[in-house]
């Protein structure tokens, strides 16, 4: 690849693209909402939120100096991230707190990129993060899910027109923002009826001696704040 090709690639990835028209932003938000609200569709689309959830655990584990052993994604949309290191302390707390907060925060970061015209960069960053995550996947279903998701992002970013990239990117970000809200409410509902005794909120309660309800409130606060802030950016408000 010569310098001209490298320059073209640099401009393609790091250059800015025009924002879509307002009607398309609304349509992508509606499409994302349809993927989140109906239970039948959510059972499938939630796999993408689980990827972000477990990826958040894994990324923060590495950033805090823990040794990441592996990530497993299951067909019931549950997941498990295993890391080794000190069983208590700030690193473990941040790692445990990263799961439910990762999808909405990724959505917020994506909204910032799209608002600044970095549509292709968002698609490539998502592909890169999925490629890194794939290395740590330890089961077949998880590998297939991450490969399918990553391939979709790669093909859209490489083969489609600017309009298609824009629509896909905006839908993905809306999905992270909207889909990042529902899991915390699902967890709250399960805990109300005695389910999920070893949830992230309960693990954090044991680590910090703060009530699990307080951590649930944090999950809600992060997801709803990200949705409001990211939504305002995407809509240009």
Backbone as JSON, one array per atom type, in Angstrom:
{
  "sequence": "XXXXXXXXXXXXXXXXXXXXXXXXXXXXXXXXXXXXXXXXXXXXXXXXXXXXXXXXXXXXXXXXXXXXXXXXXXXXXXXXXXXXXXXXXXXXXXXXXXXXXXXXXXXXXXXXXXXXXXXXXXXXXXXXXXXXXXXXXXXXXXXXXXXXXXXXXXXXXXXXXXXXXXXXXXXXXXXXXXXXXXXXXXXXXXXXXXXXXXXXXXXXXXXXXXXXXXXXXXXXXXXXXXXXXXXXXXXXX",
  "N": [[0.85, -1.2, 0.0], [0.73, 2.12, -1.01], [1.75, 5.55, -0.22], [-0.29, 7.22, -1.02], [-2.57, 5.59, -0.97], [-2.61, 5.04, 1.77], [-3.08, 7.59, 2.71], [-5.62, 8.05, 1.66], [-7.04, 6.1, 3.05], [-6.73, 7.02, 5.66], [-8.1, 9.47, 5.51], [-10.61, 8.47, 4.97], [-11.31, 7.07, 7.28], [-10.85, 8.84, 9.45], [-11.89, 11.21, 8.61], [-14.59, 13.61, 8.36], [-18.13, 13.12, 8.16], [-21.23, 14.08, 6.65], [-24.0, 15.03, 8.67], [-26.98, 13.1, 9.03], [-30.33, 13.75, 7.73], [-32.93, 15.15, 9.77], [-35.27, 13.59, 9.85], [-34.33, 11.03, 9.31], [-32.78, 10.49, 11.53], [-34.79, 10.3, 13.46], [-36.18, 8.1, 12.46], [-34.23, 6.07, 12.74], [-34.02, 6.04, 15.51], [-36.56, 5.11, 16.14], [-36.46, 2.56, 14.98], [-34.51, 1.38, 16.6], [-35.88, 1.45, 19.01], [-37.92, -0.35, 18.49], [-36.43, -2.65, 18.45], [-35.88, -2.96, 21.09], [-38.13, -2.8, 22.84], [-40.39, -4.72, 22.3], [-40.83, -7.94, 23.67], [-40.29, -10.35, 22.28], [-38.56, -9.66, 20.15], [-36.54, -8.5, 21.64], [-35.41, -10.65, 22.99], [-33.64, -11.65, 21.16], [-32.16, -9.39, 20.21], [-30.99, -8.54, 22.55], [-28.63, -9.88, 22.83], [-26.63, -8.3, 21.72], [-26.42, -6.25, 23.58], [-25.49, -7.72, 25.71], [-22.95, -8.39, 24.77], [-21.71, -5.86, 24.89], [-21.98, -5.41, 27.65], [-20.49, -7.53, 28.91], [-18.09, -7.05, 27.64], [-17.51, -4.58, 28.77], [-16.99, -5.28, 31.46], [-14.68, -6.83, 30.99], [-12.86, -4.99, 29.76], [-12.51, -2.99, 31.75], [-11.47, -4.57, 33.77], [-8.94, -5.19, 32.71], [-7.88, -2.58, 32.5], [-7.64, -1.88, 35.15], [-5.63, -3.44, 36.04], [-6.11, -6.14, 36.48], [-6.02, -9.66, 35.68], [-7.35, -10.88, 32.82], [-9.21, -13.7, 32.35], [-11.12, -14.85, 30.65], [-14.09, -14.63, 28.53], [-17.49, -15.47, 28.36], [-20.34, -15.93, 26.38], [-23.79, -16.55, 26.33], [-26.59, -18.35, 24.9], [-28.97, -17.64, 26.07], [-28.79, -15.0, 26.49], [-27.31, -14.34, 28.69], [-24.15, -13.82, 30.35], [-20.63, -14.26, 31.16], [-17.81, -13.01, 32.69], [-14.54, -13.63, 33.54], [-12.0, -12.79, 35.72], [-8.73, -12.51, 37.16], [-7.15, -11.68, 40.22], [-6.75, -9.38, 42.94], [-9.31, -10.04, 45.27], [-10.84, -8.07, 46.37], [-11.2, -4.46, 46.76], [-10.51, -1.42, 44.84], [-10.13, -1.99, 42.08], [-11.57, -4.38, 41.68], [-14.12, -3.52, 42.36], [-14.65, -1.52, 40.43], [-14.54, -3.11, 38.15], [-16.73, -4.83, 38.55], [-18.77, -2.97, 38.51], [-18.8, -2.14, 35.92], [-20.29, -3.53, 34.02], [-23.25, -3.14, 33.7], [-23.17, -0.46, 33.21], [-21.69, -0.12, 30.92], [-22.95, -0.48, 28.21], [-24.78, 1.87, 27.95], [-22.89, 3.96, 28.31], [-21.11, 3.49, 26.23], [-22.88, 4.0, 24.18], [-23.3, 6.72, 24.65], [-20.73, 7.75, 24.14], [-20.58, 7.01, 21.45], [-22.66, 8.59, 20.42], [-21.54, 11.11, 20.75], [-19.4, 10.95, 18.94], [-20.8, 10.63, 16.49], [-22.26, 13.0, 16.41], [-20.23, 14.74, 15.93], [-19.61, 14.15, 13.37], [-18.11, 11.87, 12.91], [-18.65, 9.29, 11.64], [-17.72, 7.0, 10.17], [-15.43, 6.5, 11.66], [-16.54, 5.75, 14.12], [-17.74, 3.3, 13.35], [-15.46, 1.8, 12.7], [-14.05, 1.82, 15.1], [-15.81, 0.36, 16.71], [-15.67, -2.1, 15.37], [-12.98, -2.72, 15.85], [-12.92, -2.97, 18.68], [-14.6, -5.17, 18.99], [-13.07, -7.1, 17.69], [-10.85, -7.28, 19.38], [-12.14, -8.2, 21.67], [-12.96, -10.7, 20.8], [-10.71, -12.31, 20.98], [-10.66, -13.0, 23.64], [-12.88, -14.55, 24.06], [-14.43, -17.53, 25.17], [-16.16, -19.56, 24.42], [-18.15, -21.33, 21.97], [-20.66, -20.28, 21.07], [-20.44, -17.63, 21.96], [-18.22, -16.79, 20.45], [-19.23, -16.99, 17.81], [-21.29, -15.1, 17.94], [-19.92, -12.68, 18.41], [-18.25, -12.6, 16.17], [-20.15, -12.45, 14.08], [-21.38, -9.99, 14.69], [-19.18, -8.21, 14.57], [-18.34, -8.6, 11.9], [-20.54, -7.59, 10.55], [-20.41, -4.83, 11.2], [-17.93, -4.26, 10.01], [-18.36, -4.83, 7.25], [-20.4, -3.03, 6.64], [-19.05, -0.6, 7.07], [-17.1, -0.72, 5.13], [-18.14, -1.42, 2.61], [-20.54, -0.16, 2.0], [-22.64, 2.67, 1.08], [-22.32, 6.18, 2.01], [-24.73, 7.08, 3.08], [-26.0, 4.73, 3.93], [-24.15, 3.83, 5.84], [-24.42, 5.9, 7.69], [-27.12, 5.63, 8.52], [-27.01, 3.06, 9.65], [-25.07, 3.4, 11.7], [-26.28, 5.36, 13.34], [-28.56, 3.95, 14.13], [-27.37, 1.88, 15.58], [-26.16, 3.28, 17.7], [-28.38, 4.51, 18.92], [-29.6, 2.14, 19.71], [-27.78, 1.16, 21.65], [-28.07, 3.16, 23.57], [-30.85, 3.09, 24.22], [-31.24, 0.34, 24.65], [-29.5, 0.05, 26.73], [-30.85, 0.88, 28.92], [-32.94, -0.87, 29.66], [-31.93, -3.4, 30.85], [-31.23, -2.86, 33.58], [-33.68, -2.34, 34.76], [-34.85, -4.82, 34.37], [-33.2, -6.37, 36.01], [-33.83, -5.21, 38.49], [-36.49, -6.01, 38.72], [-36.23, -8.82, 38.84], [-34.81, -9.1, 41.25], [-36.68, -8.18, 43.03], [-38.38, -10.29, 43.28], [-36.82, -12.16, 44.46], [-34.91, -13.22, 42.75], [-31.8, -13.61, 40.84], [-29.57, -13.66, 42.8], [-26.84, -13.38, 42.81], [-26.14, -11.17, 41.36], [-24.59, -8.38, 39.57], [-25.1, -6.08, 41.1], [-25.5, -7.18, 43.64], [-23.03, -8.38, 44.09], [-21.46, -6.08, 44.18], [-22.55, -4.92, 46.44], [-21.63, -6.67, 48.42], [-18.9, -6.21, 48.16], [-18.59, -3.52, 48.82], [-20.15, -2.97, 51.01], [-22.31, -1.38, 50.75], [-25.8, -0.9, 50.13], [-27.4, -3.11, 47.78], [-29.46, -1.93, 46.41], [-28.62, 0.69, 46.16], [-26.6, 0.48, 44.28], [-28.09, -0.39, 42.13], [-29.57, 1.92, 41.73], [-27.49, 3.55, 40.82], [-26.9, 2.27, 38.38], [-29.31, 2.79, 37.03], [-29.2, 5.59, 37.0], [-26.93, 6.16, 35.44], [-27.61, 4.96, 32.97], [-30.04, 6.24, 32.23], [-29.29, 8.93, 32.25], [-27.33, 8.89, 30.25], [-28.92, 8.2, 28.07], [-30.6, 10.45, 27.89], [-28.72, 12.54, 27.53], [-27.2, 11.59, 25.28], [-29.28, 11.26, 23.45], [-30.17, 13.89, 23.1], [-27.92, 14.98, 21.86], [-27.87, 13.49, 19.44], [-30.26, 14.25, 18.28], [-29.81, 16.87, 17.93], [-30.48, 18.82, 19.8]],
  "CA": [[0.0, 0.0, 0.0], [1.57, 3.3, -1.09], [1.38, 6.67, 0.66], [-1.58, 7.76, -1.47], [-3.59, 4.69, -0.43], [-2.68, 5.27, 3.21], [-3.73, 8.88, 2.92], [-7.05, 7.89, 1.39], [-7.6, 5.33, 4.15], [-6.77, 7.92, 6.82], [-9.21, 10.4, 5.31], [-11.87, 7.74, 5.03], [-11.62, 6.68, 8.66], [-10.81, 9.95, 10.4], [-12.57, 12.37, 8.07], [-15.95, 13.83, 8.86], [-19.23, 12.89, 7.24], [-22.37, 14.96, 6.9], [-25.05, 14.49, 9.54], [-28.21, 12.76, 8.28], [-31.45, 14.64, 7.94], [-33.61, 14.9, 11.04], [-36.25, 12.5, 9.74], [-33.62, 9.76, 9.37], [-32.41, 10.3, 12.94], [-36.0, 9.85, 14.14], [-36.46, 6.74, 11.98], [-33.27, 5.15, 13.37], [-34.42, 5.92, 16.92], [-37.75, 4.25, 16.16], [-36.01, 1.2, 14.7], [-33.85, 0.89, 17.8], [-36.91, 1.24, 20.02], [-38.6, -1.6, 18.13], [-35.54, -3.76, 18.81], [-35.72, -3.02, 22.55], [-39.36, -2.88, 23.62], [-41.12, -6.0, 22.23], [-40.06, -9.01, 24.3], [-39.87, -11.35, 21.31], [-37.37, -9.16, 19.46], [-35.53, -8.23, 22.65], [-34.7, -11.9, 23.32], [-32.55, -11.78, 20.2], [-31.32, -8.19, 20.15], [-30.28, -8.37, 23.82], [-27.28, -10.43, 22.69], [-25.7, -7.21, 21.46], [-26.2, -5.57, 24.85], [-24.64, -8.61, 26.51], [-21.58, -8.21, 24.28], [-21.2, -4.61, 25.47], [-21.94, -5.59, 29.1], [-19.33, -8.35, 29.28], [-16.91, -6.33, 27.19], [-17.21, -3.56, 29.78], [-16.3, -5.97, 32.56], [-13.34, -7.23, 30.57], [-12.01, -3.83, 29.53], [-12.15, -2.35, 33.02], [-10.57, -5.5, 34.48], [-7.59, -4.98, 32.18], [-7.43, -1.22, 32.82], [-7.33, -1.8, 36.58], [-4.5, -4.32, 36.36], [-6.49, -7.52, 36.71], [-5.73, -10.57, 34.59], [-8.6, -11.35, 32.23], [-9.12, -15.12, 32.01], [-11.96, -15.15, 29.5], [-15.47, -14.15, 28.48], [-18.43, -16.42, 27.77], [-21.65, -15.4, 26.05], [-24.69, -17.68, 26.22], [-27.74, -18.14, 24.02], [-30.08, -17.04, 26.83], [-28.32, -13.61, 26.59], [-26.49, -14.13, 29.87], [-22.72, -13.87, 30.06], [-19.75, -14.39, 32.31], [-16.44, -12.55, 32.51], [-13.72, -14.1, 34.65], [-10.69, -12.15, 35.82], [-7.99, -12.9, 38.35], [-6.49, -10.59, 40.9], [-7.21, -9.16, 44.3], [-10.77, -10.22, 45.28], [-11.49, -6.87, 46.9], [-10.49, -3.25, 46.38], [-11.06, -0.53, 43.82], [-10.14, -2.66, 40.79], [-12.68, -5.33, 41.63], [-15.37, -2.75, 42.4], [-14.84, -0.91, 39.12], [-14.83, -4.18, 37.2], [-18.11, -5.29, 38.77], [-19.71, -1.89, 38.16], [-18.67, -1.76, 34.51], [-21.18, -4.26, 33.13], [-24.51, -2.46, 33.4], [-22.92, 0.91, 32.76], [-20.94, -0.09, 29.65], [-23.73, -0.18, 27.0], [-25.18, 3.27, 27.8], [-21.73, 4.84, 28.16], [-20.66, 3.32, 24.85], [-23.84, 4.74, 23.38], [-23.03, 8.15, 24.83], [-19.53, 8.04, 23.37], [-20.94, 6.93, 20.04], [-23.45, 9.78, 20.07], [-20.6, 12.23, 20.63], [-18.68, 10.79, 17.67], [-21.71, 10.89, 15.37], [-22.59, 14.42, 16.41], [-19.08, 15.43, 15.37], [-19.4, 13.72, 12.0], [-17.15, 10.76, 12.82], [-19.48, 8.1, 11.47], [-16.87, 5.87, 9.81], [-14.56, 6.22, 12.8], [-17.34, 4.99, 15.07], [-17.88, 1.94, 12.85], [-14.16, 1.12, 12.79], [-13.73, 1.6, 16.52], [-16.65, -0.75, 17.15], [-15.09, -3.31, 14.81], [-11.72, -3.0, 16.55], [-13.24, -3.44, 20.02], [-15.13, -6.53, 18.87], [-11.96, -7.98, 17.33], [-10.08, -7.5, 20.61], [-12.96, -9.02, 22.56], [-13.01, -12.06, 20.27], [-9.54, -13.04, 21.47], [-10.91, -13.45, 25.01], [-14.09, -15.37, 24.12], [-14.06, -18.9, 25.52], [-17.15, -20.56, 24.03], [-18.49, -21.27, 20.55], [-21.76, -19.35, 20.83], [-19.91, -16.29, 22.12], [-17.37, -16.48, 19.3], [-20.08, -16.78, 16.65], [-22.02, -13.85, 18.13], [-18.99, -11.55, 18.24], [-17.81, -12.59, 14.76], [-21.26, -11.96, 13.27], [-21.55, -8.56, 14.95], [-18.02, -7.5, 14.05], [-18.38, -8.66, 10.44], [-21.57, -6.66, 10.09], [-19.85, -3.48, 11.29], [-16.86, -4.12, 9.03], [-18.91, -4.79, 5.91], [-21.11, -1.76, 6.47], [-18.09, 0.5, 7.01], [-16.2, -0.86, 3.98], [-18.78, -1.7, 1.33], [-21.8, 0.54, 1.76], [-22.59, 4.12, 0.83], [-22.3, 7.05, 3.2], [-26.08, 7.14, 3.66], [-26.24, 3.47, 4.65], [-23.3, 3.88, 7.03], [-25.02, 6.84, 8.63], [-28.33, 5.03, 9.09], [-26.61, 1.94, 10.49], [-24.39, 3.91, 12.88], [-27.26, 6.01, 14.21], [-29.4, 2.91, 14.72], [-26.55, 1.17, 16.58], [-25.98, 4.13, 18.89], [-29.69, 4.57, 19.59], [-29.84, 0.85, 20.35], [-26.98, 1.11, 22.88], [-28.66, 4.09, 24.54], [-32.16, 2.58, 24.65], [-31.05, -0.99, 25.19], [-28.75, 0.14, 27.98], [-31.77, 1.22, 30.02], [-33.83, -1.98, 30.04], [-31.39, -4.44, 31.73], [-31.28, -2.49, 35.0], [-35.06, -2.55, 35.2], [-35.04, -6.27, 34.44], [-32.53, -6.83, 37.23], [-34.63, -4.75, 39.63], [-37.68, -6.87, 38.79], [-35.8, -10.14, 39.3], [-34.44, -9.02, 42.67], [-37.9, -7.97, 43.81], [-38.99, -11.59, 43.53], [-35.82, -13.06, 45.01], [-34.05, -13.78, 41.73], [-30.48, -13.02, 40.6], [-28.91, -13.36, 44.08], [-25.41, -13.1, 42.62], [-26.05, -10.16, 40.3], [-23.54, -7.38, 39.74], [-25.45, -5.2, 42.22], [-25.28, -7.91, 44.89], [-21.58, -8.49, 44.26], [-20.97, -4.76, 44.61], [-22.98, -4.74, 47.82], [-20.7, -7.41, 49.28], [-17.58, -5.6, 48.07], [-18.55, -2.15, 49.35], [-21.04, -2.88, 52.18], [-23.4, -0.46, 50.42], [-26.94, -1.71, 49.69], [-27.52, -3.41, 46.36], [-30.38, -0.95, 45.85], [-27.85, 1.88, 45.82], [-25.92, 0.2, 43.02], [-29.14, -0.38, 41.11], [-29.84, 3.33, 41.46], [-26.38, 4.02, 40.0], [-27.11, 1.74, 37.03], [-30.4, 3.57, 36.44], [-28.77, 6.98, 36.8], [-25.99, 6.2, 34.31], [-28.29, 4.63, 31.72], [-31.02, 7.27, 31.88], [-28.55, 10.16, 31.93], [-26.71, 8.68, 28.94], [-29.99, 8.26, 27.06], [-31.03, 11.85, 27.74], [-27.62, 13.32, 26.94], [-26.91, 11.12, 23.93], [-30.43, 11.55, 22.6], [-30.14, 15.33, 22.77], [-26.85, 15.17, 20.85], [-28.26, 12.9, 18.15], [-31.38, 15.02, 17.74], [-29.37, 18.24, 17.72], [-31.21, 19.72, 20.7]],
  "C": [[0.88, 1.24, 0.0], [1.01, 4.43, -0.23], [0.03, 7.26, 0.28], [-2.73, 6.92, -0.9], [-3.75, 4.89, 1.07], [-3.37, 6.58, 3.53], [-5.23, 8.8, 2.69], [-7.73, 7.13, 2.53], [-7.74, 6.2, 5.4], [-7.95, 8.89, 6.7], [-10.55, 9.71, 5.44], [-12.28, 7.45, 6.46], [-11.77, 7.9, 9.57], [-11.46, 11.23, 9.86], [-13.98, 12.49, 8.63], [-16.96, 13.57, 7.76], [-20.39, 13.79, 7.63], [-23.39, 14.27, 7.8], [-26.28, 14.16, 8.7], [-29.3, 13.77, 8.56], [-32.22, 14.21, 9.2], [-34.58, 13.73, 10.98], [-35.57, 11.15, 9.84], [-33.18, 9.46, 10.8], [-33.6, 9.76, 13.72], [-36.34, 8.41, 13.74], [-35.52, 5.74, 12.63], [-33.58, 4.97, 14.85], [-35.61, 5.0, 17.06], [-37.37, 2.8, 15.92], [-35.33, 0.59, 15.92], [-34.87, 0.6, 18.9], [-37.67, -0.06, 19.76], [-37.75, -2.8, 18.5], [-35.42, -3.96, 20.31], [-37.02, -3.34, 23.28], [-40.09, -4.22, 23.5], [-40.26, -7.15, 22.77], [-39.51, -10.02, 23.3], [-38.6, -10.92, 20.58], [-36.23, -8.95, 20.44], [-34.75, -9.49, 23.02], [-33.53, -12.14, 22.38], [-31.6, -10.59, 20.25], [-30.51, -7.98, 21.43], [-28.88, -8.96, 23.77], [-26.25, -9.33, 22.47], [-25.4, -6.42, 22.73], [-25.32, -6.41, 25.76], [-23.18, -8.52, 26.08], [-20.96, -6.96, 24.91], [-21.03, -4.74, 26.99], [-20.69, -6.36, 29.51], [-18.03, -7.72, 28.79], [-16.51, -5.23, 28.16], [-16.5, -4.15, 30.98], [-14.85, -6.26, 32.18], [-12.39, -6.06, 30.4], [-11.57, -3.19, 30.83], [-11.26, -3.26, 33.86], [-9.13, -5.29, 34.01], [-7.04, -3.61, 32.58], [-7.05, -1.07, 34.28], [-6.27, -2.81, 37.01], [-4.85, -5.76, 36.69], [-6.15, -8.37, 35.48], [-7.03, -11.17, 34.07], [-8.44, -12.79, 31.76], [-9.96, -15.47, 30.79], [-13.37, -14.63, 29.66], [-16.32, -15.22, 27.8], [-19.77, -15.72, 27.55], [-22.58, -16.58, 25.77], [-25.94, -17.33, 25.42], [-28.95, -17.57, 24.75], [-29.8, -15.57, 27.13], [-27.63, -13.31, 27.92], [-25.02, -14.2, 29.45], [-21.92, -13.97, 31.32], [-18.35, -13.93, 31.92], [-15.64, -12.92, 33.74], [-12.37, -13.4, 34.6], [-10.05, -12.57, 37.13], [-7.25, -11.7, 38.91], [-7.02, -10.48, 42.32], [-8.73, -9.23, 44.36], [-11.54, -9.04, 45.85], [-10.73, -5.65, 46.39], [-11.11, -2.54, 45.19], [-11.17, -1.23, 42.46], [-11.31, -3.61, 40.64], [-14.02, -4.6, 41.61], [-15.66, -2.13, 41.03], [-15.19, -1.96, 38.06], [-16.28, -4.65, 37.32], [-19.12, -4.23, 38.33], [-19.75, -1.59, 36.68], [-19.7, -2.41, 33.6], [-22.42, -3.51, 32.73], [-24.3, -1.04, 32.89], [-22.26, 0.98, 31.39], [-21.82, 0.22, 28.43], [-24.18, 1.27, 26.9], [-24.01, 4.22, 27.64], [-21.11, 4.71, 26.78], [-21.59, 4.06, 23.9], [-23.61, 6.24, 23.45], [-21.78, 8.56, 24.05], [-19.79, 7.99, 21.88], [-21.74, 8.12, 19.58], [-22.55, 11.0, 19.9], [-19.84, 12.16, 19.31], [-19.58, 11.13, 16.48], [-22.07, 12.36, 15.27], [-21.46, 15.24, 15.8], [-18.7, 14.91, 13.99], [-18.46, 12.55, 11.83], [-17.88, 9.42, 12.68], [-18.62, 6.88, 11.15], [-15.93, 5.5, 10.96], [-15.3, 5.42, 13.86], [-17.45, 3.54, 14.63], [-16.58, 1.16, 12.98], [-13.75, 0.87, 14.24], [-14.54, 0.43, 17.08], [-16.1, -2.08, 16.63], [-13.82, -3.71, 15.55], [-11.98, -3.55, 17.96], [-13.78, -4.87, 19.98], [-14.03, -7.52, 18.51], [-11.1, -8.29, 18.55], [-10.84, -8.41, 21.57], [-12.96, -10.48, 22.11], [-11.87, -12.91, 20.79], [-9.81, -13.65, 22.85], [-12.17, -14.31, 25.14], [-13.7, -16.83, 24.3], [-15.16, -19.92, 25.22], [-17.62, -20.29, 22.61], [-19.59, -20.26, 20.28], [-21.27, -17.91, 20.95], [-19.06, -15.87, 20.94], [-18.21, -16.17, 18.06], [-20.82, -15.44, 16.74], [-21.13, -12.64, 17.87], [-18.51, -11.46, 16.8], [-18.91, -12.02, 13.87], [-21.45, -10.46, 13.44], [-20.41, -7.75, 14.35], [-17.99, -7.48, 12.53], [-19.41, -7.7, 9.88], [-21.06, -5.23, 10.11], [-18.79, -3.27, 10.21], [-17.4, -3.98, 7.62], [-19.65, -3.49, 5.64], [-20.12, -0.61, 6.28], [-17.27, 0.46, 5.72], [-16.93, -0.87, 2.64], [-19.99, -0.84, 1.02], [-21.59, 2.03, 1.54], [-22.61, 4.9, 2.13], [-23.67, 7.09, 3.87], [-26.4, 5.87, 4.45], [-25.41, 3.42, 5.93], [-23.93, 4.76, 8.1], [-26.24, 6.23, 9.31], [-27.98, 3.89, 10.04], [-25.98, 2.43, 11.79], [-25.37, 4.55, 13.86], [-28.17, 4.98, 14.87], [-28.64, 2.18, 15.83], [-26.41, 1.99, 17.86], [-27.3, 4.28, 19.65], [-29.97, 3.26, 20.33], [-29.04, 0.72, 21.65], [-27.6, 2.0, 23.96], [-29.98, 3.55, 25.1], [-32.02, 1.2, 25.28], [-30.25, -1.02, 26.47], [-29.62, 0.44, 29.18], [-32.51, -0.01, 30.54], [-33.2, -3.0, 31.0], [-31.44, -4.1, 33.22], [-32.68, -2.65, 35.56], [-35.38, -4.04, 35.29], [-34.39, -6.84, 35.7], [-33.32, -6.43, 38.47], [-35.85, -5.64, 39.81], [-37.32, -8.26, 39.31], [-35.5, -10.13, 40.8], [-35.66, -8.83, 43.55], [-38.55, -9.3, 44.17], [-37.96, -12.64, 43.96], [-34.9, -13.69, 44.0], [-32.71, -13.06, 41.66], [-29.74, -12.68, 41.89], [-27.43, -13.03, 43.95], [-25.19, -12.1, 41.49], [-24.89, -9.21, 40.57], [-23.82, -6.46, 40.92], [-25.19, -5.89, 43.56], [-23.79, -8.12, 45.14], [-20.98, -7.17, 44.74], [-21.37, -4.46, 46.05], [-22.04, -5.46, 48.78], [-19.31, -6.77, 49.28], [-17.49, -4.27, 48.81], [-19.35, -1.97, 50.63], [-22.1, -1.79, 52.0], [-24.56, -1.3, 49.88], [-26.94, -1.93, 48.18], [-28.45, -2.41, 45.67], [-29.66, 0.33, 45.43], [-27.12, 1.69, 44.5], [-26.92, 0.13, 41.87], [-29.5, 1.06, 40.72], [-28.75, 3.92, 40.57], [-26.54, 3.54, 38.55], [-28.2, 2.53, 36.31], [-29.93, 4.98, 36.1], [-27.85, 7.1, 35.58], [-26.74, 5.96, 33.0], [-29.27, 5.72, 31.28], [-30.33, 8.59, 31.52], [-27.89, 10.06, 30.56], [-27.75, 8.78, 27.83], [-30.42, 9.7, 26.82], [-29.95, 12.67, 27.04], [-27.32, 12.91, 25.51], [-28.05, 11.4, 22.97], [-30.48, 13.01, 22.17], [-29.06, 15.62, 21.71], [-27.31, 14.69, 19.48], [-29.36, 13.72, 17.48], [-31.02, 16.48, 17.51], [-30.07, 19.24, 18.6], [-30.26, 20.5, 21.59]]
}
